[in-house]
């Protein structure tokens, strides 16, 4: 992974982590890191997933098809960031 891609991944992870902690978990004692199990541990619920999808779409200029909203892609910040990077135009990865 090049330094540029590594920096982009770190920025995306921070952006997602900040949104989850500051918006989805506002007022709660819980915070997440890149590897926190978001869905399996019940950190975010279905409404939270919908808000996260809307945030990613608006922030990254992407459209996330409903069939892509899975535990494999939204299970953690790291998994979501990898998915987002894979579908961004010009990243050269297959979705």
C-alpha positions in Angstrom: 0.0 0.0 0.0 1.4 3.4 -0.9 1.8 6.1 1.6 -0.9 8.1 -0.1 -3.4 5.2 0.1 -2.4 4.6 3.7 -3.0 8.2 4.6 -6.4 8.2 2.8 -7.4 5.0 4.7 -6.4 6.6 8.1 -8.4 9.7 7.3 -11.4 7.7 6.3 -11.2 5.6 9.4 -11.0 8.7 11.5 -13.9 10.3 9.7 -16.1 7.2 10.2 -15.0 6.8 13.9 -15.7 10.4 14.6 -19.2 10.2 13.1 -20.1 7.1 15.0 -18.7 8.4 18.3 -20.0 12.0 18.0 -23.3 11.4 16.2 -24.5 7.9 16.6 -23.3 7.4 20.1 -23.7 11.0 21.3 -24.3 11.1 25.0 -23.4 7.5 25.6 -20.4 6.2 27.5 -19.4 3.9 24.7 -16.8 4.8 22.0 -15.6 2.8 19.1 -12.2 2.2 17.5 -11.4 0.9 14.0 -11.9 -2.7 15.1 -14.9 -2.5 17.4 -17.7 -4.9 16.4 -20.4 -2.4 15.5 -23.3 -4.8 14.7 -22.4 -8.0 16.5 -21.9 -6.2 19.8 -25.0 -4.0 19.3 -23.1 -0.8 19.2 -25.3 0.5 16.4 -28.8 -0.6 15.5 -30.6 -0.7 12.2 -31.4 3.0 12.3 -27.8 3.7 13.1 -26.8 1.7 10.0 -29.1 3.7 7.9 -27.7 6.9 9.2 -24.1 5.6 8.6 -25.0 4.7 5.0 -26.5 8.2 4.5 -23.3 9.8 6.0 -21.0 7.7 3.8 -23.0 8.5 0.7 -23.2 12.2 1.4 -19.6 12.5 2.5 -17.9 10.3 -0.1 -20.3 11.0 -3.0 -21.2 7.3 -3.3 -24.3 5.3 -3.7 -24.3 2.2 -1.5 -26.8 -0.4 -2.9 -29.0 -2.1 -0.2 -27.5 -5.5 -1.0 -24.0 -4.2 0.0 -25.2 -3.3 3.6 -24.0 -6.5 5.2 -22.1 -7.4 8.4 -19.1 -8.2 6.2 -19.0 -4.6 5.1 -20.4 -2.7 8.1 -19.1 -4.9 10.9 -16.4 -2.4 12.0 -15.0 0.9 11.0 -12.0 -0.9 9.4 -14.3 -3.1 7.3 -16.5 -0.2 6.2 -13.5 1.9 5.3 -12.0 -0.9 3.2 -15.4 -1.3 1.4 -15.7 2.4 0.8 -12.2 2.6 -0.6 -13.0 -0.4 -2.9 -16.0 1.3 -4.5 -14.6 4.8 -4.9 -14.0 5.7 -8.5 -10.3 5.7 -9.5 -9.2 3.5 -6.6 -8.7 0.6 -9.0 -10.3 -2.0 -6.8 -13.3 -4.1 -7.6 -16.5 -3.6 -5.6 
